[in-house]
């Protein structure tokens, strides 16, 4: 239902009109089973010797393949190959996903926003903050309610942000009552204009436990400040086991088990994910029967980014001093045990009945085949995590997918690649479109016999991502 003038591209930037013929702008993408830096001639540039092309050598992804819409026809490519001596079928199609979104993991100790707070792009709500994980803050973005259930502007902003994130581009977000973010898959997040360097080594309690023996004999007391669980060495079980003496320290907050305190401060972007700029704020008066003048105290955050050294004066009040040389290696040890801070983006979608009909005349048979692991699902050749239960609901790491693997339609909805691979006899048994099967080598050299109403603009070859399994190897199924 789109009208494209001659020489122009459509609103979705996926098709163009060349002399009255519809042309798919994104090239069909083929993965080659070679390392990124391998000095090999791309498969598409080689002379074909007439032998059957092995699926262990080349894999036809759905990037640039086209879709089954309006859903009555077979998938754009249904290809046959041999893998480890077995006859296999791979059904290749792009899916139009209204039911899709992104789960975003942001490695930072800083508080980004309250759980369930709205996340906005271009001022429009596109998702929310979800439950935090160990050393990371989590966002849930997109979904059908934001894409199609709100205003047109909300839907367009949601689609635009998802498309950019899934294609590896940088996106600016704001969280209601929280932080301003700039994130991109595989890159360090920027929080309130500050680029994050490290995710925490552990909570305050875990940090105390890990480094207790290294601090013994160097300092009288250690407090690891953390928004979730602040650790206190002299009270902690790790300290007790190695014979750490009591110091008379008292912490403001809700005591959990010995040496572990919750809610010592409000969440924020300061020490250990709290709103603290002065860690002494969490200390109450010291017990005079146990504390003594000259008692040494190290206070440190869970990333080692913040650290300060104090000694008690005659009134048992902590006074800050320069960090002693003897404690510097332990602070650096915390830093070096922190992993680099990254943003991870997982595309999540559900493959519906219309998409499945491009694989088989009886769509539920594909669902059952996927659930029983007879059919392997990939997204642009990348491994996916399949959710248990009904339907075909999957997640894929966008950094494992080919460049510009995602497109969109003005519905608004995302267009993403999906491939189904199974044994040829199993494909026939589930009612697959056997009349449309073509040899892989035919698909690689022009798509002879493919069911399509448009012309491809070309093909491109990519090597598989470093560390990623081959799409249809045994280890790629998750």
Order of alpha helices (4+ residues) and beta strands (2+ residues): beta-beta-beta-beta-beta-beta-beta-beta-beta-beta-alpha-alpha-beta-beta-beta-beta-alpha-beta-beta-alpha-beta-beta-beta-beta-beta-alpha-beta-alpha-alpha-beta-beta-beta-beta-beta-beta-alpha-beta-alpha-beta-beta
